[in-house]
Amino acid sequence: MEYRALLASIGRMTGLGAGPARAAAEATLTTLARTLDEEDRRELIEALPPELTDDFPMDHPRNDGTEEGFVRQAALLGRRPPEQARLRAQAVLAAVAEQDPELIARLHIPEQVRPLFDPPGSGGGITGPKGHTAPLTDDEIASALATLPLWTGDRSALRREIALPRENLRAVRRALDRLKATFGRQPHLQDTADGLAIVVRTVSVNAVTALDVELARRVDDLIEEVGAGIGRP
């Protein structure tokens, strides 16, 4: 695996320069190593450029092998908020899989972690020119809404409304509150006459980003898990 090519691939997917791309790679690959058993960890370390294996202990502390646990540890090592750590981790893991797909196929990676190997979504890059998450374009918003039939919105925010009995609304609120711990962010909730309005947007850029689209999908999944009746917007 070639060091400069790996950083270039991460930069292509994130808009990061060489320094931040290296930091993202170190945090993510250390977390990946801590997810694997001893034999797989040794194989991964031998395949990685030595520039990326020197800063952190690669064998401890172990993480719990879940997607949330992986992101939490990568965020801690990289000193980034979870939402940003998740997307940077996706870019790093996708770049590694791009350079050495046979290695990734051989490693016994926990099933809950494998979704992080999917490249991050579009949106003008993960970070904008000031280091913030980049806003989506009008076309990207339209494409996202085509896959989110219960949501409406534009570049400023996405919105979903649900009309439910009070007890069901409490269950939905509790589930949505847990997103902060598991995903690193949560939607803004507004009471309506007969239910709840759920709004997602990235305050730092005053717009909708790829993070918000992913958050909207998580919201849909949680509401379905709660099993409540759902009202269309």
Backbone bond lengths (Angstrom), bond angles and torsions (degrees), N, CA, C in turn:
res aa  C-N    CA-C-N  psi(-1)  N-CA   C-N-CA  omega(-1)  CA-C   N-CA-C  phi
1 M - - - 1.456 - - 1.529 108.36 -
2 E 1.310 117.01 126.89 1.461 120.69 -173.15 1.534 110.55 -94.82
3 Y 1.320 115.65 128.14 1.460 122.58 -171.77 1.527 112.63 -59.18
4 R 1.322 117.39 -53.57 1.466 119.83 -176.07 1.527 111.68 -66.36
5 A 1.317 116.65 -37.36 1.464 119.84 178.70 1.527 110.79 -65.50
6 L 1.333 115.89 -37.72 1.460 119.63 178.79 1.526 110.74 -64.67
7 L 1.340 116.92 -46.24 1.465 120.05 178.59 1.522 111.33 -63.49
8 A 1.331 116.61 -37.37 1.466 119.98 178.83 1.523 110.78 -63.86
9 S 1.323 116.70 -39.67 1.460 120.63 179.14 1.526 110.92 -66.30
10 I 1.332 116.46 -41.59 1.467 120.35 177.14 1.527 109.73 -63.09
11 G 1.332 116.03 -43.79 1.458 120.15 178.99 1.513 112.60 -62.12
12 R 1.323 116.63 -37.71 1.471 120.53 179.43 1.525 111.05 -62.55
13 M 1.328 116.89 -36.98 1.467 120.43 -177.50 1.523 113.39 -85.22
14 T 1.324 117.29 -17.83 1.464 119.87 -173.38 1.514 115.13 -119.66
15 G 1.335 117.12 -20.85 1.454 119.68 -172.65 1.517 112.83 79.85
16 L 1.337 117.86 8.97 1.458 121.68 -179.35 1.520 111.16 -82.21
17 G 1.341 116.06 148.11 1.446 121.31 171.67 1.516 110.77 -76.18
18 A 1.334 116.38 178.62 1.462 120.98 -174.15 1.526 112.36 -61.20
19 G 1.344 117.47 -42.47 1.462 120.02 -178.20 1.519 113.03 -63.17
20 P 1.345 118.43 -55.78 1.465 119.68 177.17 1.524 113.18 -61.85
21 A 1.343 117.42 -33.97 1.470 119.58 178.29 1.525 110.25 -65.30
22 R 1.335 116.56 -39.69 1.467 119.29 177.32 1.529 110.41 -64.55
23 A 1.333 117.14 -42.98 1.467 119.98 179.49 1.525 110.83 -61.16
24 A 1.331 116.53 -41.62 1.465 120.32 178.15 1.520 110.58 -63.81
25 A 1.338 116.42 -40.91 1.465 120.35 -179.91 1.524 111.15 -65.29
26 E 1.328 117.09 -43.89 1.467 120.24 -179.85 1.524 111.08 -60.82
27 A 1.333 116.67 -46.83 1.462 120.05 -178.45 1.524 111.17 -64.43
28 T 1.329 116.45 -44.22 1.464 120.68 -176.19 1.521 111.87 -70.04
29 L 1.320 117.22 -44.74 1.462 120.09 -175.84 1.522 111.87 -73.85
30 T 1.329 117.12 -30.32 1.463 119.39 172.04 1.523 109.80 -63.87
31 T 1.334 116.11 -43.42 1.462 120.15 178.06 1.521 111.08 -62.80
32 L 1.337 116.59 -41.17 1.461 119.63 178.04 1.528 110.64 -61.93
33 A 1.322 117.23 -44.41 1.464 120.37 179.47 1.524 111.09 -59.91
34 R 1.321 116.57 -38.98 1.463 120.51 -179.56 1.525 112.57 -72.52
35 T 1.327 116.49 -11.17 1.461 121.58 178.64 1.526 111.53 -86.76
36 L 1.335 116.85 -21.37 1.460 122.10 -171.60 1.529 112.23 -93.56
37 D 1.342 115.50 162.23 1.457 118.80 172.73 1.534 109.00 -76.09
38 E 1.321 116.57 173.89 1.466 120.73 -170.43 1.529 112.53 -60.46
39 E 1.327 117.31 -43.64 1.467 120.40 -177.59 1.529 111.42 -65.47
40 D 1.329 116.39 -46.14 1.462 119.83 179.22 1.527 111.04 -67.07
41 R 1.320 116.33 -36.97 1.470 119.67 179.13 1.527 110.40 -61.75
42 R 1.331 116.43 -42.12 1.468 120.42 178.99 1.530 110.52 -62.88
43 E 1.333 116.63 -41.92 1.470 119.84 179.99 1.529 111.00 -64.76
44 L 1.340 116.69 -40.86 1.461 120.16 178.47 1.521 111.00 -62.71
45 I 1.326 117.03 -47.31 1.465 120.75 -177.01 1.525 110.58 -62.72
46 E 1.330 117.20 -39.38 1.467 120.51 179.04 1.529 111.79 -65.23
47 A 1.340 116.69 -29.32 1.465 120.39 -178.09 1.522 112.79 -83.64
48 L 1.339 117.11 -22.70 1.460 120.53 -175.15 1.525 111.61 -80.56
49 P 1.337 117.41 152.00 1.467 119.91 172.18 1.532 109.44 -60.76
50 P 1.328 118.66 137.21 1.469 120.66 -177.64 1.521 113.06 -60.74
51 E 1.328 117.59 -23.73 1.470 120.46 179.06 1.527 112.45 -61.74
52 L 1.344 117.06 -18.23 1.464 120.66 -174.82 1.523 113.32 -105.91
53 T 1.319 117.88 5.86 1.471 119.54 -174.77 1.522 113.32 -122.76
54 D 1.335 117.20 14.10 1.463 119.74 -172.37 1.524 114.70 -101.75
55 D 1.330 118.75 -21.15 1.462 120.11 -166.81 1.521 114.84 -87.57
56 F 1.353 118.12 -29.25 1.458 121.14 -176.19 1.528 110.05 -127.45
57 P 1.352 117.48 151.03 1.468 119.22 171.13 1.526 109.24 -61.56
58 M 1.318 116.73 130.20 1.460 120.46 -174.59 1.528 113.03 -89.07
59 D 1.331 117.98 -6.78 1.465 119.28 -174.63 1.523 114.16 -113.77
60 H 1.323 118.74 -9.25 1.458 119.62 -179.71 1.530 109.75 -156.03
61 P 1.352 117.82 155.33 1.467 124.35 -6.17 1.524 111.59 -74.61
62 R 1.327 116.55 148.07 1.458 121.07 177.82 1.529 109.77 -67.86
63 N 1.345 116.82 153.27 1.461 118.55 170.40 1.526 109.09 -107.52
64 D 1.323 116.55 174.13 1.468 119.90 -169.02 1.524 114.20 -85.43
65 G 1.333 118.13 3.46 1.457 120.13 176.30 1.512 114.88 78.42
66 T 1.340 117.32 10.32 1.459 120.49 175.84 1.524 109.44 -100.36
67 E 1.323 115.73 161.85 1.463 120.43 177.77 1.525 110.30 -61.44
68 E 1.337 116.36 -44.40 1.459 120.24 -179.16 1.523 111.49 -64.61
69 G 1.344 116.12 -41.23 1.456 119.72 178.89 1.519 111.95 -65.03
70 F 1.326 116.49 -37.97 1.462 121.17 177.83 1.527 110.08 -62.09
71 V 1.332 116.17 -49.44 1.466 120.03 -178.51 1.524 110.81 -63.59
72 R 1.321 116.38 -39.98 1.463 120.22 -179.37 1.529 110.74 -61.23
73 Q 1.345 117.23 -43.86 1.460 119.64 -179.38 1.528 111.40 -71.07
74 A 1.335 117.51 -39.80 1.465 120.29 177.64 1.523 110.95 -63.20
75 A 1.328 116.60 -37.80 1.466 120.53 178.22 1.523 110.76 -64.79
76 L 1.328 116.45 -40.49 1.464 120.81 179.64 1.527 111.04 -65.98
77 L 1.329 116.74 -45.95 1.462 120.36 -179.26 1.526 111.68 -67.00
78 G 1.328 116.15 -39.77 1.459 120.03 -177.26 1.508 114.38 -87.50
79 R 1.345 116.17 -5.49 1.466 121.75 -179.19 1.526 111.30 54.83
80 R 1.333 114.56 47.01 1.455 121.79 178.10 1.520 108.62 -124.57
81 P 1.348 118.96 155.24 1.462 120.34 173.30 1.524 109.84 -64.54
82 P 1.335 117.94 150.91 1.468 120.40 -175.53 1.521 114.34 -54.17
83 E 1.338 117.92 -39.59 1.462 119.90 -177.90 1.524 110.84 -62.08
84 Q 1.332 117.30 -38.93 1.457 120.76 179.80 1.523 110.67 -77.79
85 A 1.327 116.58 -37.56 1.464 120.19 178.68 1.521 110.75 -61.84
86 R 1.324 117.23 -37.96 1.464 120.90 179.71 1.527 111.12 -60.93
87 L 1.316 117.25 -49.01 1.457 120.19 -177.04 1.528 111.62 -69.74
88 R 1.331 116.88 -36.29 1.465 118.84 176.27 1.526 110.60 -66.84
89 A 1.331 116.28 -38.94 1.466 119.34 177.55 1.524 110.68 -62.55
90 Q 1.325 117.00 -41.78 1.464 120.02 177.73 1.526 110.80 -59.15
91 A 1.325 116.80 -43.19 1.460 120.15 -179.43 1.525 111.06 -64.37
92 V 1.331 117.02 -43.61 1.466 120.72 -179.64 1.525 110.62 -63.77
93 L 1.322 116.62 -48.45 1.463 119.87 -177.29 1.524 111.27 -66.39
94 A 1.334 117.00 -37.45 1.464 119.95 176.71 1.527 110.51 -65.06
95 A 1.337 116.88 -37.47 1.466 120.61 179.07 1.525 110.93 -66.42
96 V 1.329 117.10 -40.79 1.467 120.68 177.89 1.529 110.07 -64.12
97 A 1.336 116.37 -44.63 1.464 120.28 179.20 1.526 111.35 -63.78
98 E 1.320 116.06 -32.82 1.462 121.27 178.52 1.526 110.70 -68.03
99 Q 1.343 116.72 -40.46 1.463 120.97 -178.74 1.525 112.92 -78.16
100 D 1.330 117.04 -37.08 1.465 119.60 -175.84 1.528 110.32 -140.47
101 P 1.338 117.65 71.22 1.466 120.14 -177.56 1.525 113.17 -62.93
102 E 1.334 117.42 -30.46 1.461 119.66 -179.87 1.525 111.25 -67.15
103 L 1.322 116.58 -37.10 1.467 120.04 176.68 1.520 110.37 -60.93
104 I 1.323 116.75 -48.48 1.466 120.65 -178.15 1.525 110.42 -63.34
105 A 1.324 117.12 -35.17 1.467 120.20 178.57 1.525 111.49 -67.25
106 R 1.334 116.93 -32.56 1.471 120.18 -178.12 1.526 112.65 -77.63
107 L 1.319 117.06 -32.42 1.462 120.13 -175.30 1.524 111.09 -69.79
108 H 1.316 116.06 143.06 1.464 121.66 178.26 1.535 108.45 -88.81
109 I 1.309 114.62 78.59 1.466 121.45 -177.32 1.526 108.59 -86.62
110 P 1.329 118.77 132.02 1.467 120.12 179.59 1.529 111.67 -55.13
111 E 1.319 115.88 140.75 1.461 120.71 -177.04 1.524 111.99 -57.95
112 Q 1.336 117.25 -34.78 1.467 119.72 -178.81 1.523 112.23 -69.92
113 V 1.322 117.38 -19.14 1.466 121.04 -179.65 1.525 111.36 -90.74
114 R 1.324 117.87 -25.43 1.467 120.89 -174.22 1.533 114.43 -57.56
115 P 1.348 120.56 -33.25 1.471 118.54 177.21 1.525 113.76 -58.70
116 L 1.328 117.63 -23.04 1.460 120.34 179.43 1.525 112.20 -70.77
117 F 1.339 117.67 -11.29 1.464 120.24 177.71 1.524 111.95 -81.95
118 D 1.337 117.37 -6.86 1.461 120.06 174.65 1.521 109.00 -73.16
119 P 1.334 118.87 135.03 1.471 120.36 -179.53 1.520 111.01 -58.36
120 P 1.334 117.82 148.14 1.465 120.04 178.02 1.515 111.28 -62.63
121 G 1.345 116.17 154.51 1.459 121.09 -178.20 1.507 112.70 -68.68
122 S 1.320 114.93 170.52 1.461 120.91 -179.83 1.516 110.09 -74.75
123 G 1.315 115.33 174.84 1.454 119.86 177.94 1.499 111.17 142.96
124 G 1.316 117.69 38.80 1.451 120.46 178.37 1.511 112.17 69.86
125 G 1.339 117.66 19.16 1.458 120.72 -177.04 1.510 109.92 97.70
126 I 1.324 117.14 158.21 1.457 120.93 -178.97 1.511 110.91 -67.34
127 T 1.324 116.73 -37.45 1.453 118.93 -179.09 1.510 110.60 -121.03
128 G 1.319 115.90 145.24 1.444 121.32 176.07 1.512 110.52 -85.92
129 P 1.348 117.86 -173.21 1.456 121.12 -174.60 1.514 114.13 -63.69
130 K 1.331 118.44 -21.37 1.461 120.77 179.42 1.519 112.01 -103.37
131 G 1.326 116.64 14.99 1.451 120.07 177.56 1.509 113.59 88.02
132 H 1.339 118.02 0.21 1.454 121.13 177.96 1.525 110.19 -86.31
133 T 1.323 115.96 163.99 1.449 120.74 173.39 1.524 108.99 -64.61
134 A 1.330 117.02 136.08 1.462 120.93 -172.50 1.525 112.00 -80.09
135 P 1.341 118.43 138.86 1.469 121.46 176.08 1.522 111.49 -66.32
136 L 1.331 115.61 150.80 1.455 120.49 174.30 1.524 110.00 -79.60
137 T 1.320 115.69 153.40 1.459 121.44 175.60 1.531 109.39 -81.98
138 D 1.337 116.05 170.69 1.469 119.98 177.39 1.531 111.07 -59.02
139 D 1.327 116.91 -42.77 1.467 120.27 179.97 1.523 111.17 -64.24
140 E 1.330 116.76 -39.32 1.462 120.05 179.44 1.522 111.47 -68.39
141 I 1.332 116.72 -35.88 1.467 120.10 175.27 1.524 109.83 -62.94
142 A 1.326 116.55 -45.37 1.468 120.43 -179.83 1.529 110.71 -61.29
143 S 1.326 117.07 -42.12 1.464 120.63 178.95 1.522 111.06 -64.69
144 A 1.330 116.09 -40.68 1.468 119.89 179.75 1.522 110.85 -64.90
145 L 1.333 117.11 -44.82 1.465 120.70 -178.64 1.526 111.57 -65.25
146 A 1.321 116.80 -27.83 1.465 119.67 177.33 1.522 111.44 -64.29
147 T 1.325 116.90 -24.06 1.465 121.16 178.76 1.527 112.00 -101.43
148 L 1.334 116.58 0.67 1.469 122.04 179.82 1.533 108.39 -126.09
149 P 1.328 118.01 73.26 1.469 120.80 -171.49 1.526 114.79 -63.98
150 L 1.321 118.18 -17.75 1.460 120.63 -179.41 1.523 112.67 -91.04
151 W 1.321 117.00 2.01 1.460 121.76 -175.95 1.527 110.89 -114.80
152 T 1.331 115.24 151.79 1.456 122.48 170.53 1.523 107.45 -126.96
153 G 1.340 116.64 171.81 1.452 117.60 175.80 1.507 113.20 148.06
154 D 1.323 114.09 -172.65 1.454 122.51 178.58 1.522 107.63 -148.18
155 R 1.319 118.01 -160.24 1.461 120.23 -175.87 1.529 112.88 -66.31
156 S 1.329 117.52 -18.87 1.466 119.96 -176.61 1.523 113.06 -84.14
157 A 1.345 118.21 -30.72 1.467 120.94 -177.86 1.523 109.84 -172.20
158 L 1.333 115.47 154.78 1.460 122.66 170.31 1.525 107.82 -110.88
159 R 1.335 116.39 144.02 1.460 120.55 -172.60 1.529 110.08 -138.69
160 R 1.311 114.88 138.34 1.460 121.59 172.69 1.518 108.48 -133.55
161 E 1.324 116.64 137.04 1.459 120.93 178.13 1.521 109.76 -115.38
162 I 1.331 115.35 140.79 1.460 120.85 176.30 1.520 108.53 -129.09
163 A 1.322 115.97 140.74 1.464 122.50 177.06 1.522 107.60 -115.21
164 L 1.338 115.92 113.07 1.461 121.03 -172.96 1.523 110.90 -141.67
165 P 1.326 117.34 158.08 1.466 120.03 169.87 1.529 110.35 -59.69
166 R 1.323 116.15 154.74 1.461 121.20 -174.39 1.531 112.32 -55.56
167 E 1.332 117.57 -42.57 1.464 120.29 -177.80 1.527 111.03 -64.75
168 N 1.334 116.41 -39.85 1.463 119.45 177.76 1.525 111.22 -66.34
169 L 1.329 116.28 -36.23 1.461 119.58 177.94 1.521 111.13 -62.81
170 R 1.329 116.36 -39.22 1.465 119.04 178.16 1.525 110.62 -62.26
171 A 1.334 116.92 -40.32 1.464 120.38 178.84 1.529 111.02 -64.83
172 V 1.335 116.45 -40.18 1.460 120.44 178.13 1.525 110.34 -64.56
173 R 1.328 116.74 -44.23 1.471 120.34 179.51 1.529 111.16 -59.63
174 R 1.325 116.40 -43.88 1.468 119.36 -179.81 1.526 110.60 -61.70
175 A 1.331 115.92 -41.91 1.465 119.70 180.00 1.528 111.07 -64.87
176 L 1.334 116.80 -42.13 1.460 120.29 -179.08 1.524 111.41 -68.71
177 D 1.322 117.07 -33.28 1.467 120.07 177.50 1.524 111.47 -62.19
178 R 1.332 117.03 -30.13 1.464 120.44 -178.79 1.527 112.56 -72.43
179 L 1.331 117.45 -16.03 1.459 120.10 -179.96 1.525 112.06 -60.53
180 K 1.321 117.25 -31.63 1.466 120.25 -179.16 1.523 110.70 -58.70
181 A 1.328 116.16 -39.78 1.463 120.24 -178.38 1.520 112.16 -77.91
182 T 1.346 117.52 -36.72 1.462 119.92 -173.58 1.520 113.80 -91.50
183 F 1.337 117.35 -29.88 1.465 120.52 -175.95 1.520 112.67 -113.91
184 G 1.337 116.65 -15.84 1.454 119.98 178.66 1.511 114.37 92.86
185 R 1.325 117.82 -2.83 1.463 121.96 177.88 1.518 108.12 -158.84
186 Q 1.324 116.92 164.54 1.453 120.66 179.73 1.522 109.14 -145.88
187 P 1.333 117.83 159.30 1.461 120.33 -178.77 1.521 111.59 -76.72
188 H 1.328 114.79 164.31 1.458 121.00 172.87 1.525 107.67 -88.36
189 L 1.320 117.49 132.37 1.461 122.44 -176.43 1.519 110.06 -110.46
190 Q 1.333 115.72 134.16 1.461 121.84 179.11 1.526 108.76 -128.81
191 D 1.333 116.54 129.57 1.463 120.18 176.34 1.524 110.11 -70.14
192 T 1.329 115.68 140.89 1.461 121.57 174.03 1.526 108.35 -121.22
193 A 1.324 116.82 177.17 1.464 120.55 -176.21 1.525 111.95 -60.36
194 D 1.330 117.16 -35.09 1.468 119.34 -176.36 1.524 113.41 -126.17
195 G 1.323 117.08 17.27 1.456 117.12 -179.60 1.513 113.40 173.76
196 L 1.326 114.92 -126.26 1.457 120.61 -170.52 1.523 109.82 -145.98
197 A 1.332 116.06 138.00 1.460 121.74 171.11 1.526 107.76 -105.28
198 I 1.321 115.88 132.03 1.465 122.60 -178.92 1.524 107.43 -113.02
199 V 1.317 116.38 122.59 1.464 121.46 -174.92 1.522 109.21 -122.76
200 V 1.334 116.46 133.18 1.462 120.68 175.58 1.523 109.35 -122.83
201 R 1.319 115.71 134.66 1.460 123.47 176.01 1.518 107.54 -166.19
202 T 1.317 117.35 159.48 1.458 122.19 177.63 1.520 108.25 -100.76
203 V 1.319 116.04 109.97 1.460 121.43 -173.17 1.527 111.53 -62.37
204 S 1.336 117.41 -36.73 1.465 120.22 -174.10 1.520 113.15 -63.00
205 V 1.350 117.09 -25.67 1.468 119.94 178.46 1.525 111.48 -116.52
206 N 1.353 116.47 2.25 1.461 121.75 177.93 1.525 111.55 54.40
207 A 1.335 115.90 44.82 1.462 120.44 -175.45 1.524 109.69 -163.37
208 V 1.332 115.26 173.50 1.462 121.90 174.94 1.525 108.74 -88.03
209 T 1.333 116.00 135.85 1.460 121.97 178.27 1.526 109.56 -124.58
210 A 1.332 115.80 176.61 1.464 120.30 177.23 1.523 111.32 -58.98
211 L 1.326 116.69 -31.95 1.464 120.57 177.26 1.523 111.15 -60.93
212 D 1.330 116.65 -38.06 1.462 120.45 -177.97 1.523 111.72 -70.76
213 V 1.322 116.27 -36.14 1.466 119.61 176.92 1.520 109.64 -63.42
214 E 1.330 116.31 -43.93 1.462 119.64 177.54 1.525 110.66 -64.34
215 L 1.330 116.88 -38.71 1.462 120.20 177.96 1.526 110.53 -63.02
216 A 1.327 117.45 -41.18 1.464 120.67 178.33 1.530 110.62 -59.94
217 R 1.318 116.60 -39.81 1.470 119.57 178.06 1.529 110.31 -64.85
218 R 1.319 116.76 -40.43 1.465 120.22 178.23 1.529 110.40 -63.34
219 V 1.327 116.48 -40.11 1.463 120.54 178.08 1.527 110.15 -60.25
220 D 1.325 116.82 -46.64 1.465 120.46 178.64 1.526 111.15 -57.99
221 D 1.326 116.27 -44.49 1.464 120.21 -179.42 1.524 111.23 -62.74
222 L 1.334 116.37 -42.00 1.462 119.99 -178.53 1.522 111.46 -66.09
223 I 1.325 116.29 -42.82 1.466 119.14 179.95 1.522 110.31 -63.40
224 E 1.319 116.03 -38.58 1.465 119.29 177.27 1.522 110.78 -64.48
225 E 1.339 116.46 -38.86 1.460 120.20 178.44 1.522 111.52 -64.40
226 V 1.325 115.88 -39.36 1.466 119.39 179.03 1.525 109.96 -61.94
227 G 1.344 116.16 -30.30 1.455 120.17 176.07 1.507 113.89 81.72
228 A 1.330 116.46 20.39 1.462 119.62 -178.63 1.520 110.24 -84.41
229 G 1.335 116.52 157.92 1.455 120.84 172.95 1.507 109.48 -67.01
230 I 1.315 117.39 140.88 1.457 121.50 -172.64 1.515 109.94 -117.41
231 G 1.324 116.23 131.57 1.457 120.82 175.28 1.504 110.60 -100.00
232 R 1.309 117.26 136.51 1.463 120.76 178.55 1.519 109.94 -76.42
233 P 1.361 116.75 151.79 1.458 119.47 179.64 1.517 111.11 -66.23
